[in-house]
Structures are given as structure tokens and as C-alpha cells.
Amino acid sequence: MKNPTDNPVARSLETIPATGRRRFIVVSSEDVEEMRHIVLEDVLQKHGRKILCWDHPVSQDVRRVAGRIISQNGLGYIEGQRRGTDAQDQDSKPWNIIVIDDEADVDAFTLSGRVILISTGILPVTRDEAGLAALLAHEISHGALRHPEESLSCLMFIYPFRCFLRLLRRDTRFLELVRLSLEAPHSRMLESEADMYALRLLRGAGYEGAALPRFLADLAETDKESDSYKIPAFLRSHPPLWKRIKDLEARLSSDHTLIGALSHVR
Ligand SMILES: [Zn+2]
């Protein structure tokens, strides 16, 4: 009888231990470590002088809060920061938290290989340490749950379909619409999963979970005039902010252990 591990599709199916969700992922842990170096080189080339030095006060602040969330949840360590001496720490994974000096860009995102980019434009929206922790916990969730690698794996199915459509129809706007309508539902699901997992990371690091919906409400105020509001809901890569806030508040009110953490602890 054929061993299921001989089947590449069966081998690529896994259950995420943290959430219990089944998924298809073809990027192995070894691939991630290789991609990590390529991603970092790419970020350096693209943003160059706009990257704040690791010892800049803003960068230090962001890295300190991120480091606390990562280490206290046993997810690894921030490259360049001191880590513990026990064997478990030595085996743990490095993360890169990169702050881009761009006041006009209200954004943060996570790339393959646990590389997180934060633009300085989003920092005023976080207001305080609890808000910054909320933003970082969401991004760290994407990295810890390997969402960038999962999205890359999904492209394996979407790309041949797009190529086939390209042969039938050359209208680039139509192709873009197809791409968005195929990718957006999966992307929205990953965003919701990152929000829920972020609540656990915040609790693990001693921050209050309620800071996340509060931060998203502040972001909604900033985001009102942006172009994302003009995109129909089914084509958006993120669920509407009001829905994310509502879902988070529902989770917080059904699980009081997520609210009761300390905040603003230095
Ligand atoms: Zn996200």
C-alpha cells in the first residue's frame, strides 16, 4: 500500500497547532530560512536609507515591544537582541523588525521569513505602548502562523488559472478583477485569524487585548478618506475594520482571560 507521505499533496496538508485549521502549504521550514535572506536583501534594496538604524529611539521602542511579545510567547528572538542561554533559546527562530521612516505611509506588514515592516506613519495611530503592542501582535501573528508562506502556496493554484484566462482574454482590468476575487477571500480569512491569535499573544506578553479593537477603531478614523473604502467589499484583502472590531469585541466578551492582562508595563 502506498504511504500517504509519498503523496506530495498529502504531505503538503497540515494542521496549524495554534488554531486547529487545516491548510495546504508547500513552503518548508528550510525554504523559509532561505527566503528570509532574499527578503531581507530585497527590503534593503527597496527602502535603503529610509530604514531607521536599530539604535534609533523609535526603532528601539518598536523592537523592545515586539521582542517582549515574541520572547514571552516562546516564538523566538529579535535578531541583534540578547537572548537566553538555555538550549531552547539557542534553537529558536530569529525575527527582523524593520522601521521605515515614512510619515506618509500608514502601514505595516509581514513578509516571508518572519520579517516585519512598520512605517513611521502608522505609529501616531497606535497612541501608546498598548496600541503599539496591538499592532505588533497582529503582524507577529501573521509571521508565527506562516501566513506569507501560505499565501505563496495558494498562488500555485491561482497562477495556472490566471495564465489560462490570459490566453482567453487579454483585458488586464478583467484579469486583475479575477485575481482579486480569487485571492481576497483567503486573505480576509488570514486577517481574521491573525486578529484572534494576536489576542492570545497580547495576553501572553501581559498586554491588554482590548487595545487591539481600540487601535483598529483609531485606524478606521485615519483610513476614512483612503482609496480602500472605494473598493467593493468582496475584492478587499482585509475584512472591513468595523467587522474586525466587532469580532474582536465578541471574542473578548466571551473569554475574559483575554482582557485581564496588565498594560503599559515597561
Ligand atoms: Zn494583517
Boltz pocket constraint, residues with backbone or C-beta under 6 A from the ligand:
constraints:
  - pocket:
      binder: B
      contacts: [[A, 108], [A, 138], [A, 139], [A, 142], [A, 191], [A, 194]]
      max_distance: 6.0
